Amino acid sequence: MANTQGPQGNYDPAGSTQMFRAFVDEAPQGRQQQAAAPSGPRIGLIIGVVVALVVVAGVAWLALK
């Protein structure tokens, strides 16, 4: 077992502080890749929502007619 210490000097037997710091250090790289992704899926989602709303409005209009 590693004798790692937390920020206040508390004993951390699992070493979770080191694992958390490694995760935080790697997180910005993932965000940059995600932000650089094309907006194609977002446009598809918007079109899907609009089509779904049109279908629901059509069904409601037919039901109330």
PDBQT receptor file of N, H, CA, C and O in Angstrom, charges set to zero:
ATOM      1  N   MET A   1       0.836  -1.183   0.000  1.00  0.00    +0.000 N 
ATOM      2  CA  MET A   1       0.000   0.000   0.000  1.00  0.00    +0.000 C 
ATOM      3  C   MET A   1       0.880   1.245   0.000  1.00  0.00    +0.000 C 
ATOM      4  O   MET A   1       1.938   1.272   0.628  1.00  0.00    +0.000 OA
ATOM      5  N   ALA A   2       0.433   2.266  -0.706  1.00  0.00    +0.000 N 
ATOM      6  H   ALA A   2      -0.427   2.245  -1.217  1.00  0.00    +0.000 HD
ATOM      7  CA  ALA A   2       1.185   3.516  -0.771  1.00  0.00    +0.000 C 
ATOM      8  C   ALA A   2       0.807   4.395   0.414  1.00  0.00    +0.000 C 
ATOM      9  O   ALA A   2      -0.348   4.438   0.835  1.00  0.00    +0.000 OA
ATOM     10  N   ASN A   3       1.783   5.074   0.926  1.00  0.00    +0.000 N 
ATOM     11  H   ASN A   3       2.722   5.038   0.584  1.00  0.00    +0.000 HD
ATOM     12  CA  ASN A   3       1.525   6.008   2.018  1.00  0.00    +0.000 C 
ATOM     13  C   ASN A   3       1.332   7.405   1.436  1.00  0.00    +0.000 C 
ATOM     14  O   ASN A   3       2.193   8.274   1.573  1.00  0.00    +0.000 OA
ATOM     15  N   THR A   4       0.219   7.599   0.804  1.00  0.00    +0.000 N 
ATOM     16  H   THR A   4      -0.481   6.893   0.694  1.00  0.00    +0.000 HD
ATOM     17  CA  THR A   4      -0.054   8.910   0.213  1.00  0.00    +0.000 C 
ATOM     18  C   THR A   4      -0.767   9.780   1.235  1.00  0.00    +0.000 C 
ATOM     19  O   THR A   4      -1.464   9.280   2.118  1.00  0.00    +0.000 OA
ATOM     20  N   GLN A   5      -0.586  11.073   1.104  1.00  0.00    +0.000 N 
ATOM     21  H   GLN A   5      -0.020  11.479   0.387  1.00  0.00    +0.000 HD
ATOM     22  CA  GLN A   5      -1.211  12.000   2.022  1.00  0.00    +0.000 C 
ATOM     23  C   GLN A   5      -2.059  12.987   1.245  1.00  0.00    +0.000 C 
ATOM     24  O   GLN A   5      -1.705  13.398   0.140  1.00  0.00    +0.000 OA
ATOM     25  N   GLY A   6      -3.187  13.364   1.837  1.00  0.00    +0.000 N 
ATOM     26  H   GLY A   6      -3.475  13.030   2.734  1.00  0.00    +0.000 HD
ATOM     27  CA  GLY A   6      -4.079  14.330   1.229  1.00  0.00    +0.000 C 
ATOM     28  C   GLY A   6      -3.506  15.732   1.339  1.00  0.00    +0.000 C 
ATOM     29  O   GLY A   6      -2.396  15.915   1.840  1.00  0.00    +0.000 OA
ATOM     30  N   PRO A   7      -4.245  16.707   0.882  1.00  0.00    +0.000 N 
ATOM     31  CA  PRO A   7      -3.762  18.095   0.917  1.00  0.00    +0.000 C 
ATOM     32  C   PRO A   7      -3.463  18.609   2.324  1.00  0.00    +0.000 C 
ATOM     33  O   PRO A   7      -2.563  19.433   2.490  1.00  0.00    +0.000 OA
ATOM     34  N   GLN A   8      -4.192  18.145   3.339  1.00  0.00    +0.000 N 
ATOM     35  H   GLN A   8      -4.923  17.476   3.203  1.00  0.00    +0.000 HD
ATOM     36  CA  GLN A   8      -3.960  18.594   4.703  1.00  0.00    +0.000 C 
ATOM     37  C   GLN A   8      -3.016  17.660   5.455  1.00  0.00    +0.000 C 
ATOM     38  O   GLN A   8      -2.833  17.827   6.661  1.00  0.00    +0.000 OA
ATOM     39  N   GLY A   9      -2.419  16.695   4.787  1.00  0.00    +0.000 N 
ATOM     40  H   GLY A   9      -2.568  16.560   3.807  1.00  0.00    +0.000 HD
ATOM     41  CA  GLY A   9      -1.512  15.770   5.434  1.00  0.00    +0.000 C 
ATOM     42  C   GLY A   9      -2.209  14.567   6.029  1.00  0.00    +0.000 C 
ATOM     43  O   GLY A   9      -1.576  13.793   6.747  1.00  0.00    +0.000 OA
ATOM     44  N   ASN A  10      -3.506  14.378   5.752  1.00  0.00    +0.000 N 
ATOM     45  H   ASN A  10      -4.020  15.007   5.169  1.00  0.00    +0.000 HD
ATOM     46  CA  ASN A  10      -4.225  13.220   6.254  1.00  0.00    +0.000 C 
ATOM     47  C   ASN A  10      -3.832  11.987   5.458  1.00  0.00    +0.000 C 
ATOM     48  O   ASN A  10      -3.610  12.064   4.250  1.00  0.00    +0.000 OA
ATOM     49  N   TYR A  11      -3.747  10.862   6.130  1.00  0.00    +0.000 N 
ATOM     50  H   TYR A  11      -3.928  10.800   7.111  1.00  0.00    +0.000 HD
ATOM     51  CA  TYR A  11      -3.363   9.617   5.477  1.00  0.00    +0.000 C 
ATOM     52  C   TYR A  11      -4.461   9.166   4.519  1.00  0.00    +0.000 C 
ATOM     53  O   TYR A  11      -5.633   9.118   4.894  1.00  0.00    +0.000 OA
ATOM     54  N   ASP A  12      -4.091   8.841   3.300  1.00  0.00    +0.000 N 
ATOM     55  H   ASP A  12      -3.140   8.880   2.996  1.00  0.00    +0.000 HD
ATOM     56  CA  ASP A  12      -5.034   8.411   2.272  1.00  0.00    +0.000 C 
ATOM     57  C   ASP A  12      -4.636   7.008   1.810  1.00  0.00    +0.000 C 
ATOM     58  O   ASP A  12      -3.860   6.871   0.864  1.00  0.00    +0.000 OA
ATOM     59  N   PRO A  13      -5.161   5.952   2.470  1.00  0.00    +0.000 N 
ATOM     60  CA  PRO A  13      -4.694   4.593   2.164  1.00  0.00    +0.000 C 
ATOM     61  C   PRO A  13      -4.995   4.152   0.733  1.00  0.00    +0.000 C 
ATOM     62  O   PRO A  13      -4.250   3.346   0.174  1.00  0.00    +0.000 OA
ATOM     63  N   ALA A  14      -6.059   4.656   0.136  1.00  0.00    +0.000 N 
ATOM     64  H   ALA A  14      -6.664   5.310   0.590  1.00  0.00    +0.000 HD
ATOM     65  CA  ALA A  14      -6.412   4.219  -1.210  1.00  0.00    +0.000 C 
ATOM     66  C   ALA A  14      -5.683   5.017  -2.282  1.00  0.00    +0.000 C 
ATOM     67  O   ALA A  14      -5.675   4.609  -3.444  1.00  0.00    +0.000 OA
ATOM     68  N   GLY A  15      -5.080   6.124  -1.930  1.00  0.00    +0.000 N 
ATOM     69  H   GLY A  15      -5.087   6.455  -0.986  1.00  0.00    +0.000 HD
ATOM     70  CA  GLY A  15      -4.423   6.961  -2.914  1.00  0.00    +0.000 C 
ATOM     71  C   GLY A  15      -5.410   7.673  -3.817  1.00  0.00    +0.000 C 
ATOM     72  O   GLY A  15      -5.070   8.035  -4.943  1.00  0.00    +0.000 OA
ATOM     73  N   SER A  16      -6.636   7.880  -3.337  1.00  0.00    +0.000 N 
ATOM     74  H   SER A  16      -6.913   7.586  -2.423  1.00  0.00    +0.000 HD
ATOM     75  CA  SER A  16      -7.668   8.477  -4.182  1.00  0.00    +0.000 C 
ATOM     76  C   SER A  16      -7.354   9.929  -4.534  1.00  0.00    +0.000 C 
ATOM     77  O   SER A  16      -7.813  10.430  -5.561  1.00  0.00    +0.000 OA
ATOM     78  N   THR A  17      -6.582  10.601  -3.698  1.00  0.00    +0.000 N 
ATOM     79  H   THR A  17      -6.210  10.193  -2.864  1.00  0.00    +0.000 HD
ATOM     80  CA  THR A  17      -6.216  11.978  -4.014  1.00  0.00    +0.000 C 
ATOM     81  C   THR A  17      -5.358  12.013  -5.271  1.00  0.00    +0.000 C 
ATOM     82  O   THR A  17      -5.551  12.874  -6.129  1.00  0.00    +0.000 OA
ATOM     83  N   GLN A  18      -4.418  11.089  -5.386  1.00  0.00    +0.000 N 
ATOM     84  H   GLN A  18      -4.262  10.389  -4.688  1.00  0.00    +0.000 HD
ATOM     85  CA  GLN A  18      -3.578  11.035  -6.578  1.00  0.00    +0.000 C 
ATOM     86  C   GLN A  18      -4.409  10.670  -7.802  1.00  0.00    +0.000 C 
ATOM     87  O   GLN A  18      -4.203  11.235  -8.876  1.00  0.00    +0.000 OA
ATOM     88  N   MET A  19      -5.342   9.736  -7.655  1.00  0.00    +0.000 N 
ATOM     89  H   MET A  19      -5.509   9.278  -6.783  1.00  0.00    +0.000 HD
ATOM     90  CA  MET A  19      -6.192   9.356  -8.783  1.00  0.00    +0.000 C 
ATOM     91  C   MET A  19      -7.060  10.535  -9.205  1.00  0.00    +0.000 C 
ATOM     92  O   MET A  19      -7.254  10.758 -10.400  1.00  0.00    +0.000 OA
ATOM     93  N   PHE A  20      -7.585  11.295  -8.242  1.00  0.00    +0.000 N 
ATOM     94  H   PHE A  20      -7.428  11.114  -7.271  1.00  0.00    +0.000 HD
ATOM     95  CA  PHE A  20      -8.405  12.463  -8.569  1.00  0.00    +0.000 C 
ATOM     96  C   PHE A  20      -7.583  13.516  -9.301  1.00  0.00    +0.000 C 
ATOM     97  O   PHE A  20      -8.041  14.092 -10.288  1.00  0.00    +0.000 OA
ATOM     98  N   ARG A  21      -6.376  13.766  -8.818  1.00  0.00    +0.000 N 
ATOM     99  H   ARG A  21      -6.004  13.298  -8.016  1.00  0.00    +0.000 HD
ATOM    100  CA  ARG A  21      -5.530  14.755  -9.488  1.00  0.00    +0.000 C 
ATOM    101  C   ARG A  21      -5.191  14.306 -10.905  1.00  0.00    +0.000 C 
ATOM    102  O   ARG A  21      -5.146  15.134 -11.815  1.00  0.00    +0.000 OA
ATOM    103  N   ALA A  22      -4.954  13.022 -11.106  1.00  0.00    +0.000 N 
ATOM    104  H   ALA A  22      -4.990  12.350 -10.367  1.00  0.00    +0.000 HD
ATOM    105  CA  ALA A  22      -4.681  12.523 -12.458  1.00  0.00    +0.000 C 
ATOM    106  C   ALA A  22      -5.904  12.720 -13.343  1.00  0.00    +0.000 C 
ATOM    107  O   ALA A  22      -5.767  13.077 -14.513  1.00  0.00    +0.000 OA
ATOM    108  N   PHE A  23      -7.097  12.491 -12.800  1.00  0.00    +0.000 N 
ATOM    109  H   PHE A  23      -7.207  12.201 -11.850  1.00  0.00    +0.000 HD
ATOM    110  CA  PHE A  23      -8.336  12.693 -13.565  1.00  0.00    +0.000 C 
ATOM    111  C   PHE A  23      -8.511  14.157 -13.929  1.00  0.00    +0.000 C 
ATOM    112  O   PHE A  23      -8.867  14.476 -15.064  1.00  0.00    +0.000 OA
ATOM    113  N   VAL A  24      -8.267  15.050 -12.980  1.00  0.00    +0.000 N 
ATOM    114  H   VAL A  24      -7.978  14.791 -12.058  1.00  0.00    +0.000 HD
ATOM    115  CA  VAL A  24      -8.426  16.479 -13.234  1.00  0.00    +0.000 C 
ATOM    116  C   VAL A  24      -7.412  16.944 -14.274  1.00  0.00    +0.000 C 
ATOM    117  O   VAL A  24      -7.733  17.771 -15.127  1.00  0.00    +0.000 OA
ATOM    118  N   ASP A  25      -6.201  16.423 -14.210  1.00  0.00    +0.000 N 
ATOM    119  H   ASP A  25      -5.940  15.751 -13.517  1.00  0.00    +0.000 HD
ATOM    120  CA  ASP A  25      -5.182  16.820 -15.177  1.00  0.00    +0.000 C 
ATOM    121  C   ASP A  25      -5.530  16.361 -16.587  1.00  0.00    +0.000 C 
ATOM    122  O   ASP A  25      -5.176  17.038 -17.552  1.00  0.00    +0.000 OA
ATOM    123  N   GLU A  26      -6.210  15.234 -16.730  1.00  0.00    +0.000 N 
ATOM    124  H   GLU A  26      -6.498  14.684 -15.946  1.00  0.00    +0.000 HD
ATOM    125  CA  GLU A  26      -6.570  14.711 -18.047  1.00  0.00    +0.000 C 
ATOM    126  C   GLU A  26      -7.867  15.313 -18.582  1.00  0.00    +0.000 C 
ATOM    127  O   GLU A  26      -8.084  15.279 -19.793  1.00  0.00    +0.000 OA
ATOM    128  N   ALA A  27      -8.725  15.855 -17.745  1.00  0.00    +0.000 N 
ATOM    129  H   ALA A  27      -8.549  15.882 -16.761  1.00  0.00    +0.000 HD
ATOM    130  CA  ALA A  27     -10.045  16.323 -18.156  1.00  0.00    +0.000 C 
ATOM    131  C   ALA A  27     -10.009  17.421 -19.215  1.00  0.00    +0.000 C 
ATOM    132  O   ALA A  27     -10.817  17.352 -20.142  1.00  0.00    +0.000 OA
ATOM    133  N   PRO A  28      -9.133  18.435 -19.151  1.00  0.00    +0.000 N 
ATOM    134  CA  PRO A  28      -9.177  19.484 -20.172  1.00  0.00    +0.000 C 
ATOM    135  C   PRO A  28      -8.926  18.963 -21.586  1.00  0.00    +0.000 C 
ATOM    136  O   PRO A  28      -9.481  19.506 -22.542  1.00  0.00    +0.000 OA
ATOM    137  N   GLN A  29      -8.113  17.937 -21.741  1.00  0.00    +0.000 N 
ATOM    138  H   GLN A  29      -7.662  17.496 -20.965  1.00  0.00    +0.000 HD
ATOM    139  CA  GLN A  29      -7.860  17.387 -23.075  1.00  0.00    +0.000 C 
ATOM    140  C   GLN A  29      -9.143  16.814 -23.657  1.00  0.00    +0.000 C 
ATOM    141  O   GLN A  29      -9.423  17.003 -24.841  1.00  0.00    +0.000 OA
ATOM    142  N   GLY A  30      -9.922  16.118 -22.841  1.00  0.00    +0.000 N 
ATOM    143  H   GLY A  30      -9.694  15.965 -21.879  1.00  0.00    +0.000 HD
ATOM    144  CA  GLY A  30     -11.185  15.559 -23.316  1.00  0.00    +0.000 C 
ATOM    145  C   GLY A  30     -12.179  16.640 -23.688  1.00  0.00    +0.000 C 
ATOM    146  O   GLY A  30     -12.931  16.487 -24.650  1.00  0.00    +0.000 OA
ATOM    147  N   ARG A  31     -12.193  17.738 -22.935  1.00  0.00    +0.000 N 
ATOM    148  H   ARG A  31     -11.582  17.863 -22.153  1.00  0.00    +0.000 HD
ATOM    149  CA  ARG A  31     -13.110  18.837 -23.227  1.00  0.00    +0.000 C 
ATOM    150  C   ARG A  31     -12.744  19.513 -24.541  1.00  0.00    +0.000 C 
ATOM    151  O   ARG A  31     -13.628  19.914 -25.299  1.00  0.00    +0.000 OA
ATOM    152  N   GLN A  32     -11.450  19.642 -24.818  1.00  0.00    +0.000 N 
ATOM    153  H   GLN A  32     -10.733  19.317 -24.203  1.00  0.00    +0.000 HD
ATOM    154  CA  GLN A  32     -11.034  20.275 -26.061  1.00  0.00    +0.000 C 
ATOM    155  C   GLN A  32     -11.454  19.426 -27.259  1.00  0.00    +0.000 C 
ATOM    156  O   GLN A  32     -11.921  19.964 -28.263  1.00  0.00    +0.000 OA
ATOM    157  N   GLN A  33     -11.296  18.138 -27.165  1.00  0.00    +0.000 N 
ATOM    158  H   GLN A  33     -10.916  17.701 -26.349  1.00  0.00    +0.000 HD
ATOM    159  CA  GLN A  33     -11.697  17.272 -28.262  1.00  0.00    +0.000 C 
ATOM    160  C   GLN A  33     -13.205  17.309 -28.448  1.00  0.00    +0.000 C 
ATOM    161  O   GLN A  33     -13.688  17.301 -29.580  1.00  0.00    +0.000 OA
ATOM    162  N   GLN A  34     -13.943  17.349 -27.367  1.00  0.00    +0.000 N 
ATOM    163  H   GLN A  34     -13.551  17.356 -26.448  1.00  0.00    +0.000 HD
ATOM    164  CA  GLN A  34     -15.400  17.369 -27.463  1.00  0.00    +0.000 C 
ATOM    165  C   GLN A  34     -15.873  18.691 -28.054  1.00  0.00    +0.000 C 
ATOM    166  O   GLN A  34     -16.816  18.703 -28.845  1.00  0.00    +0.000 OA
ATOM    167  N   ALA A  35     -15.244  19.800 -27.690  1.00  0.00    +0.000 N 
ATOM    168  H   ALA A  35     -14.478  19.790 -27.047  1.00  0.00    +0.000 HD
ATOM    169  CA  ALA A  35     -15.644  21.100 -28.207  1.00  0.00    +0.000 C 
ATOM    170  C   ALA A  35     -15.318  21.229 -29.687  1.00  0.00    +0.000 C 
ATOM    171  O   ALA A  35     -15.988  21.975 -30.402  1.00  0.00    +0.000 OA
ATOM    172  N   ALA A  36     -14.303  20.517 -30.158  1.00  0.00    +0.000 N 
ATOM    173  H   ALA A  36     -13.759  19.911 -29.577  1.00  0.00    +0.000 HD
ATOM    174  CA  ALA A  36     -13.904  20.613 -31.553  1.00  0.00    +0.000 C 
ATOM    175  C   ALA A  36     -14.741  19.703 -32.451  1.00  0.00    +0.000 C 
ATOM    176  O   ALA A  36     -14.577  19.722 -33.671  1.00  0.00    +0.000 OA
ATOM    177  N   ALA A  37     -15.626  18.914 -31.868  1.00  0.00    +0.000 N 
ATOM    178  H   ALA A  37     -15.759  18.898 -30.877  1.00  0.00    +0.000 HD
ATOM    179  CA  ALA A  37     -16.453  17.997 -32.659  1.00  0.00    +0.000 C 
ATOM    180  C   ALA A  37     -17.399  18.790 -33.556  1.00  0.00    +0.000 C 
ATOM    181  O   ALA A  37     -17.846  19.871 -33.172  1.00  0.00    +0.000 OA
ATOM    182  N   PRO A  38     -17.709  18.277 -34.734  1.00  0.00    +0.000 N 
ATOM    183  CA  PRO A  38     -18.627  18.998 -35.625  1.00  0.00    +0.000 C 
ATOM    184  C   PRO A  38     -20.028  19.064 -35.031  1.00  0.00    +0.000 C 
ATOM    185  O   PRO A  38     -20.399  18.239 -34.196  1.00  0.00    +0.000 OA
ATOM    186  N   SER A  39     -20.795  20.046 -35.466  1.00  0.00    +0.000 N 
ATOM    187  H   SER A  39     -20.494  20.716 -36.144  1.00  0.00    +0.000 HD
ATOM    188  CA  SER A  39     -22.127  20.251 -34.901  1.00  0.00    +0.000 C 
ATOM    189  C   SER A  39     -23.181  19.431 -35.634  1.00  0.00    +0.000 C 
ATOM    190  O   SER A  39     -24.372  19.690 -35.463  1.00  0.00    +0.000 OA
ATOM    191  N   GLY A  40     -22.791  18.464 -36.436  1.00  0.00    +0.000 N 
ATOM    192  H   GLY A  40     -21.823  18.254 -36.575  1.00  0.00    +0.000 HD
ATOM    193  CA  GLY A  40     -23.738  17.644 -37.183  1.00  0.00    +0.000 C 
ATOM    194  C   GLY A  40     -24.756  16.936 -36.306  1.00  0.00    +0.000 C 
ATOM    195  O   GLY A  40     -25.952  17.029 -36.583  1.00  0.00    +0.000 OA
ATOM    196  N   PRO A  41     -24.339  16.232 -35.259  1.00  0.00    +0.000 N 
ATOM    197  CA  PRO A  41     -25.324  15.560 -34.403  1.00  0.00    +0.000 C 
ATOM    198  C   PRO A  41     -26.288  16.541 -33.741  1.00  0.00    +0.000 C 
ATOM    199  O   PRO A  41     -27.454  16.208 -33.529  1.00  0.00    +0.000 OA
ATOM    200  N   ARG A  42     -25.826  17.729 -33.415  1.00  0.00    +0.000 N 
ATOM    201  H   ARG A  42     -24.878  18.000 -33.587  1.00  0.00    +0.000 HD
ATOM    202  CA  ARG A  42     -26.704  18.720 -32.778  1.00  0.00    +0.000 C 
ATOM    203  C   ARG A  42     -27.789  19.153 -33.766  1.00  0.00    +0.000 C 
ATOM    204  O   ARG A  42     -28.951  19.296 -33.387  1.00  0.00    +0.000 OA
ATOM    205  N   ILE A  43     -27.417  19.359 -35.015  1.00  0.00    +0.000 N 
ATOM    206  H   ILE A  43     -26.473  19.243 -35.323  1.00  0.00    +0.000 HD
ATOM    207  CA  ILE A  43     -28.404  19.767 -36.022  1.00  0.00    +0.000 C 
ATOM    208  C   ILE A  43     -29.420  18.647 -36.229  1.00  0.00    +0.000 C 
ATOM    209  O   ILE A  43     -30.617  18.907 -36.355  1.00  0.00    +0.000 OA
ATOM    210  N   GLY A  44     -28.953  17.420 -36.264  1.00  0.00    +0.000 N 
ATOM    211  H   GLY A  44     -27.981  17.208 -36.161  1.00  0.00    +0.000 HD
ATOM    212  CA  GLY A  44     -29.861  16.285 -36.406  1.00  0.00    +0.000 C 
ATOM    213  C   GLY A  44     -30.840  16.191 -35.251  1.00  0.00    +0.000 C 
ATOM    214  O   GLY A  44     -32.015  15.877 -35.442  1.00  0.00    +0.000 OA
ATOM    215  N   LEU A  45     -30.350  16.463 -34.059  1.00  0.00    +0.000 N 
ATOM    216  H   LEU A  45     -29.396  16.718 -33.904  1.00  0.00    +0.000 HD
ATOM    217  CA  LEU A  45     -31.222  16.423 -32.879  1.00  0.00    +0.000 C 
ATOM    218  C   LEU A  45     -32.281  17.514 -32.957  1.00  0.00    +0.000 C 
ATOM    219  O   LEU A  45     -33.445  17.272 -32.639  1.00  0.00    +0.000 OA
ATOM    220  N   ILE A  46     -31.895  18.696 -33.373  1.00  0.00    +0.000 N 
ATOM    221  H   ILE A  46     -30.949  18.893 -33.632  1.00  0.00    +0.000 HD
ATOM    222  CA  ILE A  46     -32.860  19.796 -33.490  1.00  0.00    +0.000 C 
ATOM    223  C   ILE A  46     -33.922  19.461 -34.530  1.00  0.00    +0.000 C 
ATOM    224  O   ILE A  46     -35.113  19.671 -34.297  1.00  0.00    +0.000 OA
ATOM    225  N   ILE A  47     -33.491  18.942 -35.674  1.00  0.00    +0.000 N 
ATOM    226  H   ILE A  47     -32.524  18.771 -35.863  1.00  0.00    +0.000 HD
ATOM    227  CA  ILE A  47     -34.451  18.572 -36.719  1.00  0.00    +0.000 C 
ATOM    228  C   ILE A  47     -35.391  17.479 -36.207  1.00  0.00    +0.000 C 
ATOM    229  O   ILE A  47     -36.592  17.525 -36.475  1.00  0.00    +0.000 OA
ATOM    230  N   GLY A  48     -34.856  16.496 -35.473  1.00  0.00    +0.000 N 
ATOM    231  H   GLY A  48     -33.880  16.459 -35.256  1.00  0.00    +0.000 HD
ATOM    232  CA  GLY A  48     -35.690  15.434 -34.912  1.00  0.00    +0.000 C 
ATOM    233  C   GLY A  48     -36.737  15.968 -33.945  1.00  0.00    +0.000 C 
ATOM    234  O   GLY A  48     -37.885  15.524 -33.964  1.00  0.00    +0.000 OA
ATOM    235  N   VAL A  49     -36.351  16.911 -33.107  1.00  0.00    +0.000 N 
ATOM    236  H   VAL A  49     -35.418  17.272 -33.091  1.00  0.00    +0.000 HD
ATOM    237  CA  VAL A  49     -37.296  17.496 -32.148  1.00  0.00    +0.000 C 
ATOM    238  C   VAL A  49     -38.386  18.271 -32.895  1.00  0.00    +0.000 C 
ATOM    239  O   VAL A  49     -39.563  18.185 -32.546  1.00  0.00    +0.000 OA
ATOM    240  N   VAL A  50     -37.991  19.023 -33.919  1.00  0.00    +0.000 N 
ATOM    241  H   VAL A  50     -37.035  19.093 -34.203  1.00  0.00    +0.000 HD
ATOM    242  CA  VAL A  50     -38.976  19.782 -34.690  1.00  0.00    +0.000 C 
ATOM    243  C   VAL A  50     -39.960  18.837 -35.380  1.00  0.00    +0.000 C 
ATOM    244  O   VAL A  50     -41.167  19.078 -35.365  1.00  0.00    +0.000 OA
ATOM    245  N   VAL A  51     -39.454  17.774 -35.977  1.00  0.00    +0.000 N 
ATOM    246  H   VAL A  51     -38.474  17.578 -35.989  1.00  0.00    +0.000 HD
ATOM    247  CA  VAL A  51     -40.335  16.806 -36.642  1.00  0.00    +0.000 C 
ATOM    248  C   VAL A  51     -41.276  16.164 -35.625  1.00  0.00    +0.000 C 
ATOM    249  O   VAL A  51     -42.463  15.992 -35.904  1.00  0.00    +0.000 OA
ATOM    250  N   ALA A  52     -40.758  15.811 -34.452  1.00  0.00    +0.000 N 
ATOM    251  H   ALA A  52     -39.794  15.951 -34.226  1.00  0.00    +0.000 HD
ATOM    252  CA  ALA A  52     -41.607  15.210 -33.424  1.00  0.00    +0.000 C 
ATOM    253  C   ALA A  52     -42.708  16.182 -32.997  1.00  0.00    +0.000 C 
ATOM    254  O   ALA A  52     -43.853  15.769 -32.812  1.00  0.00    +0.000 OA
ATOM    255  N   LEU A  53     -42.381  17.457 -32.841  1.00  0.00    +0.000 N 
ATOM    256  H   LEU A  53     -41.451  17.792 -32.992  1.00  0.00    +0.000 HD
ATOM    257  CA  LEU A  53     -43.395  18.443 -32.466  1.00  0.00    +0.000 C 
ATOM    258  C   LEU A  53     -44.454  18.600 -33.553  1.00  0.00    +0.000 C 
ATOM    259  O   LEU A  53     -45.636  18.754 -33.246  1.00  0.00    +0.000 OA
ATOM    260  N   VAL A  54     -44.043  18.563 -34.818  1.00  0.00    +0.000 N 
ATOM    261  H   VAL A  54     -43.083  18.438 -35.068  1.00  0.00    +0.000 HD
ATOM    262  CA  VAL A  54     -45.000  18.661 -35.921  1.00  0.00    +0.000 C 
ATOM    263  C   VAL A  54     -45.938  17.460 -35.918  1.00  0.00    +0.000 C 
ATOM    264  O   VAL A  54     -47.141  17.604 -36.133  1.00  0.00    +0.000 OA
ATOM    265  N   VAL A  55     -45.381  16.272 -35.673  1.00  0.00    +0.000 N 
ATOM    266  H   VAL A  55     -44.403  16.155 -35.498  1.00  0.00    +0.000 HD
ATOM    267  CA  VAL A  55     -46.213  15.065 -35.634  1.00  0.00    +0.000 C 
ATOM    268  C   VAL A  55     -47.197  15.139 -34.477  1.00  0.00    +0.000 C 
ATOM    269  O   VAL A  55     -48.372  14.821 -34.656  1.00  0.00    +0.000 OA
ATOM    270  N   VAL A  56     -46.753  15.544 -33.312  1.00  0.00    +0.000 N 
ATOM    271  H   VAL A  56     -45.797  15.802 -33.167  1.00  0.00    +0.000 HD
ATOM    272  CA  VAL A  56     -47.642  15.646 -32.152  1.00  0.00    +0.000 C 
ATOM    273  C   VAL A  56     -48.718  16.698 -32.411  1.00  0.00    +0.000 C 
ATOM    274  O   VAL A  56     -49.884  16.483 -32.079  1.00  0.00    +0.000 OA
ATOM    275  N   ALA A  57     -48.339  17.831 -33.000  1.00  0.00    +0.000 N 
ATOM    276  H   ALA A  57     -47.392  18.006 -33.269  1.00  0.00    +0.000 HD
ATOM    277  CA  ALA A  57     -49.326  18.865 -33.308  1.00  0.00    +0.000 C 
ATOM    278  C   ALA A  57     -50.341  18.354 -34.327  1.00  0.00    +0.000 C 
ATOM    279  O   ALA A  57     -51.532  18.644 -34.213  1.00  0.00    +0.000 OA
ATOM    280  N   GLY A  58     -49.878  17.597 -35.322  1.00  0.00    +0.000 N 
ATOM    281  H   GLY A  58     -48.911  17.362 -35.415  1.00  0.00    +0.000 HD
ATOM    282  CA  GLY A  58     -50.792  17.024 -36.319  1.00  0.00    +0.000 C 
ATOM    283  C   GLY A  58     -51.770  16.038 -35.708  1.00  0.00    +0.000 C 
ATOM    284  O   GLY A  58     -52.957  16.052 -36.035  1.00  0.00    +0.000 OA
ATOM    285  N   VAL A  59     -51.286  15.194 -34.834  1.00  0.00    +0.000 N 
ATOM    286  H   VAL A  59     -50.322  15.182 -34.568  1.00  0.00    +0.000 HD
ATOM    287  CA  VAL A  59     -52.159  14.219 -34.171  1.00  0.00    +0.000 C 
ATOM    288  C   VAL A  59     -53.168  14.948 -33.282  1.00  0.00    +0.000 C 
ATOM    289  O   VAL A  59     -54.344  14.584 -33.260  1.00  0.00    +0.000 OA
ATOM    290  N   ALA A  60     -52.725  15.967 -32.555  1.00  0.00    +0.000 N 
ATOM    291  H   ALA A  60     -51.770  16.263 -32.573  1.00  0.00    +0.000 HD
ATOM    292  CA  ALA A  60     -53.643  16.717 -31.699  1.00  0.00    +0.000 C 
ATOM    293  C   ALA A  60     -54.682  17.440 -32.538  1.00  0.00    +0.000 C 
ATOM    294  O   ALA A  60     -55.849  17.500 -32.153  1.00  0.00    +0.000 OA
ATOM    295  N   TRP A  61     -54.278  17.992 -33.683  1.00  0.00    +0.000 N 
ATOM    296  H   TRP A  61     -53.329  17.944 -33.995  1.00  0.00    +0.000 HD
ATOM    297  CA  TRP A  61     -55.212  18.701 -34.557  1.00  0.00    +0.000 C 
ATOM    298  C   TRP A  61     -56.259  17.729 -35.099  1.00  0.00    +0.000 C 
ATOM    299  O   TRP A  61     -57.442  18.064 -35.161  1.00  0.00    +0.000 OA
ATOM    300  N   LEU A  62     -55.827  16.521 -35.494  1.00  0.00    +0.000 N 
ATOM    301  H   LEU A  62     -54.866  16.249 -35.443  1.00  0.00    +0.000 HD
ATOM    302  CA  LEU A  62     -56.773  15.528 -35.997  1.00  0.00    +0.000 C 
ATOM    303  C   LEU A  62     -57.716  15.051 -34.880  1.00  0.00    +0.000 C 
ATOM    304  O   LEU A  62     -58.893  14.793 -35.130  1.00  0.00    +0.000 OA
ATOM    305  N   ALA A  63     -57.205  14.936 -33.670  1.00  0.00    +0.000 N 
ATOM    306  H   ALA A  63     -56.249  15.145 -33.467  1.00  0.00    +0.000 HD
ATOM    307  CA  ALA A  63     -58.029  14.459 -32.565  1.00  0.00    +0.000 C 
ATOM    308  C   ALA A  63     -59.086  15.499 -32.171  1.00  0.00    +0.000 C 
ATOM    309  O   ALA A  63     -60.182  15.135 -31.745  1.00  0.00    +0.000 OA
ATOM    310  N   LEU A  64     -58.768  16.765 -32.310  1.00  0.00    +0.000 N 
ATOM    311  H   LEU A  64     -57.878  17.060 -32.657  1.00  0.00    +0.000 HD
ATOM    312  CA  LEU A  64     -59.708  17.825 -31.913  1.00  0.00    +0.000 C 
ATOM    313  C   LEU A  64     -60.613  18.256 -33.057  1.00  0.00    +0.000 C 
ATOM    314  O   LEU A  64     -61.537  19.039 -32.837  1.00  0.00    +0.000 OA
ATOM    315  N   LYS A  65     -60.385  17.783 -34.238  1.00  0.00    +0.000 N 
ATOM    316  H   LYS A  65     -59.634  17.147 -34.417  1.00  0.00    +0.000 HD
ATOM    317  CA  LYS A  65     -61.155  18.194 -35.417  1.00  0.00    +0.000 C 
ATOM    318  C   LYS A  65     -62.545  17.609 -35.408  1.00  0.00    +0.000 C 
ATOM    319  O   LYS A  65     -63.324  17.856 -36.329  1.00  0.00    +0.000 OA
TER     320      LYS A  65
